[in-house]
Amino acid sequence: MRIYKHYRPKVVMLPLIIMAILGAVGFVGLVWGLSRGVNSEPPPFIFLFLIVAAVGNGWVFGGFAIEARLAEDGYVEFIGPLRKVRIAVLDILSIAPSEMSQMSTYVVRHRNGRFRVDGRLNGMHELISELKRQNPTIELRGI
């Protein structure tokens, strides 16, 4: 089994920590505002915006794979802070840079969906070439 890890995993965890703090502030503000009444200033439901922003961004950042494990049995496992995906190499359809993000991020499409992989994995190009060697039908776009 070959393991490809992010070379600075603490940097990936920082946005998640910030989103957790932002969500906690939003929750405390919502409870504080509701305890003062619905018609109080500031409106308590303004704090819902903080909670929704924190959960949404946390879900996106937590879904980025920051570790890849290529097994000898033909499966590859991508592991993120909040998500883990194990798929057969033969199920991978394409790998392309993400158009959504300014970060070094790749979108891996497979038969059952897609997920994002942080491009700052040690040996990322080696991983992509090994996946392409095991499954020549993988479409590499923009790499």
C-alpha positions in Angstrom: 0.0 0.0 0.0 1.3 3.4 -1.0 0.3 6.4 1.1 0.4 10.0 -0.2 -0.1 12.6 2.6 -0.6 16.3 2.5 2.7 18.0 3.3 1.2 20.6 5.6 -2.0 19.1 7.1 -2.3 21.7 9.8 -2.9 24.3 7.1 -5.9 22.4 5.9 -7.3 22.1 9.4 -7.1 25.9 10.1 -10.2 26.8 8.0 -12.1 24.0 9.8 -11.1 25.4 13.2 -12.1 29.0 12.1 -15.5 27.7 10.8 -16.1 25.9 14.1 -15.4 29.1 16.0 -17.6 31.1 13.6 -20.4 28.5 14.0 -20.1 28.6 17.8 -20.3 32.4 17.8 -23.3 32.2 15.6 -25.0 29.7 17.9 -24.2 31.7 21.0 -25.5 34.8 19.3 -28.7 33.1 18.2 -29.4 31.8 21.7 -28.6 35.2 23.2 -30.8 37.0 20.7 -33.7 34.6 21.2 -33.5 34.9 25.0 -34.0 38.7 24.6 -37.0 38.2 22.3 -37.7 37.9 18.6 -38.1 41.6 18.1 -34.8 42.6 19.9 -31.9 44.4 18.3 -29.9 42.9 16.6 -32.4 40.4 15.1 -31.5 37.0 16.5 -32.0 35.3 13.1 -29.1 37.3 11.7 -26.9 34.8 13.6 -28.3 32.0 11.4 -26.3 33.5 8.6 -23.1 32.8 10.6 -24.2 29.2 11.3 -25.1 28.5 7.7 -21.8 30.0 6.4 -19.8 28.0 8.9 -21.5 24.7 8.2 -21.4 25.3 4.4 -17.7 26.2 4.3 -16.8 23.5 6.8 -18.5 20.9 4.6 -16.6 22.1 1.6 -13.2 22.3 3.3 -13.8 19.1 5.3 -14.5 17.2 2.1 -11.1 17.8 0.5 -9.0 14.7 0.5 -5.7 15.3 2.3 -4.5 11.7 2.1 -4.6 9.1 -0.6 -3.9 5.3 -0.1 -3.3 3.2 -3.2 -3.8 -0.4 -2.3 -2.5 -3.4 -4.2 -6.0 -4.8 -4.6 -7.0 -2.2 -7.2 -8.7 0.3 -4.8 -7.7 3.8 -3.9 -8.9 5.5 -0.7 -9.1 9.2 -0.4 -9.3 10.5 3.2 -10.3 14.0 4.3 -11.1 15.5 7.7 -14.8 14.8 7.3 -15.1 12.4 4.4 -13.6 9.1 3.3 -14.0 7.6 -0.1 -12.9 4.1 -1.2 -13.3 3.4 -4.9 -11.9 0.9 -7.5 -9.3 2.5 -9.7 -11.3 1.1 -12.7 -14.3 3.3 -11.6 -12.4 6.5 -12.0 -13.5 8.4 -15.1 -11.4 11.6 -15.1 -9.1 13.8 -13.1 -9.0 17.6 -13.7 -8.1 20.8 -11.9 -11.0 22.3 -10.1 -12.5 25.4 -11.8 -14.2 26.4 -8.6 -11.2 27.0 -6.5 -8.1 29.1 -6.7 -6.3 26.5 -4.7 -4.4 23.6 -6.1 -7.3 21.2 -6.1 -8.2 18.3 -8.4 -11.7 17.0 -9.1 -11.8 13.2 -9.4 -14.9 12.0 -11.1 -15.9 8.3 -10.8 -19.0 6.3 -11.7 -20.9 7.1 -8.5 -20.0 10.8 -8.2 -17.1 13.1 -7.6 -14.9 14.5 -4.9 -12.0 17.0 -4.5 -8.4 16.2 -3.7 -6.0 18.8 -2.4 -3.2 19.0 -4.9 -0.6 19.5 -2.2 -0.1 15.8 -1.6 3.4 14.5 -1.5 3.8 12.5 -4.7 0.6 13.7 -6.3 1.9 13.4 -9.9 3.2 9.9 -9.0 -0.3 9.0 -7.8 -1.9 10.3 -10.9 0.5 8.5 -13.2 0.0 5.2 -11.2 -3.8 5.6 -11.4 -3.4 6.2 -15.2 -1.2 3.1 -15.5 -3.7 0.9 -13.7 -6.7 2.4 -15.6 -5.7 3.8 -19.1 -9.3 5.0 -19.7 -8.9 7.8 -17.1 -9.3 11.1 -18.9 -6.7 13.6 -17.6 -7.8 17.2 -18.4 -5.6 20.2 -17.8 -2.9 18.3 -16.0 
